[in-house]
Amino acid sequence: MVHDDTCILEPRDHRFLIHRSWVKYASADLFPSDKLRRVFAFHTTQIHDPVTPELLKRIRDGFMSSPHAKNGHQQMLVDQGFTEWEQ
């Protein structure tokens, strides 16, 4: 398992968290939107409370600076206007 301390999360950051955690950027994957809709339609995943805009920014910023994030995934966030990339 790759430990990536780019974005450390504490239980106070979101009520789903029960202990100190980190975002595992190396495991990020891309899925077509129709596949995600099917996953939600068939209840094969559990939806939790949304993150705050501030936490989402921390997660995205971490994704852009993590040495374990895949470049193609980072470029997708830039292309879709979710973040900027300072290479």
Secondary structure per residue as TSV (DSSP state, phi and psi in degrees):
chain	resnum	aa	ss	phi	psi
A	1	M	-	360.0	133.0
A	2	V	-	-86.7	122.9
A	3	H	-	-92.0	125.1
A	4	D	-	-123.9	106.7
A	5	D	T	-93.3	23.5
A	6	T	T	-62.2	-40.5
A	7	C	S	-132.8	95.0
A	8	I	E	-86.2	133.1
A	9	L	E	-114.8	139.6
A	10	E	-	-110.7	157.2
A	11	P	G	-53.9	-29.7
A	12	R	G	-70.1	-15.5
A	13	D	G	-74.1	-29.2
A	14	H	-	-161.6	141.3
A	15	R	T	-68.9	-16.0
A	16	F	T	-69.5	-28.8
A	17	L	-	-79.1	132.7
A	18	I	-	-111.6	-12.9
A	19	H	S	-151.1	169.4
A	20	R	-	-56.1	134.6
A	21	S	E	-141.5	174.8
A	22	W	E	-140.9	158.0
A	23	V	-	-83.6	127.8
A	24	K	-	-94.5	79.9
A	25	Y	G	-61.4	-29.4
A	26	A	G	-63.0	-22.1
A	27	S	G	-94.0	0.9
A	28	A	-	-60.9	143.1
A	29	D	-	-140.9	159.9
A	30	L	-	-106.6	137.7
A	31	F	-	-134.2	143.1
A	32	P	-	-64.7	149.4
A	33	S	H	-60.1	-32.8
A	34	D	H	-66.3	-33.7
A	35	K	H	-66.9	-41.9
A	36	L	H	-63.3	-40.0
A	37	R	H	-61.0	-40.4
A	38	R	H	-64.8	-41.6
A	39	V	H	-58.5	-46.1
A	40	F	H	-70.8	-36.9
A	41	A	H	-64.9	-36.4
A	42	F	T	-94.8	8.6
A	43	H	T	54.3	40.5
A	44	T	-	-92.3	9.0
A	45	T	S	-142.9	161.3
A	46	Q	-	-108.5	130.9
A	47	I	-	-95.2	133.3
A	48	H	-	-111.5	176.9
A	49	D	-	-57.8	145.2
A	50	P	-	-66.5	156.4
A	51	V	-	-82.8	160.1
A	52	T	-	-71.3	158.3
A	53	P	H	-57.2	-35.4
A	54	E	H	-66.0	-43.0
A	55	L	H	-68.2	-39.7
A	56	L	H	-60.5	-39.8
A	57	K	H	-64.1	-42.3
A	58	R	H	-60.4	-42.2
A	59	I	H	-66.5	-45.0
A	60	R	H	-65.0	-44.3
A	61	D	H	-60.6	-40.3
A	62	G	H	-64.0	-38.5
A	63	F	H	-61.4	-38.4
A	64	M	H	-73.1	-23.0
A	65	S	H	-108.3	-5.4
A	66	S	-	-69.9	134.3
A	67	P	T	-72.6	-8.9
A	68	H	T	-102.3	-7.9
A	69	A	S	-75.8	144.3
A	70	K	-	-79.3	134.8
A	71	N	H	-56.9	-40.9
A	72	G	H	-60.3	-36.2
A	73	H	H	-70.3	-41.0
A	74	Q	H	-61.8	-43.8
A	75	Q	H	-63.3	-34.9
A	76	M	H	-61.0	-41.9
A	77	L	H	-62.8	-39.9
A	78	V	H	-65.8	-48.9
A	79	D	H	-59.2	-33.5
A	80	Q	T	-89.0	1.7
A	81	G	T	79.0	17.0
A	82	F	S	-80.8	-22.8
A	83	T	-	-162.1	172.1
A	84	E	-	-111.9	156.1
A	85	W	-	-120.5	118.9
A	86	E	-	-104.4	93.9
A	87	Q	-	-84.8	360.0
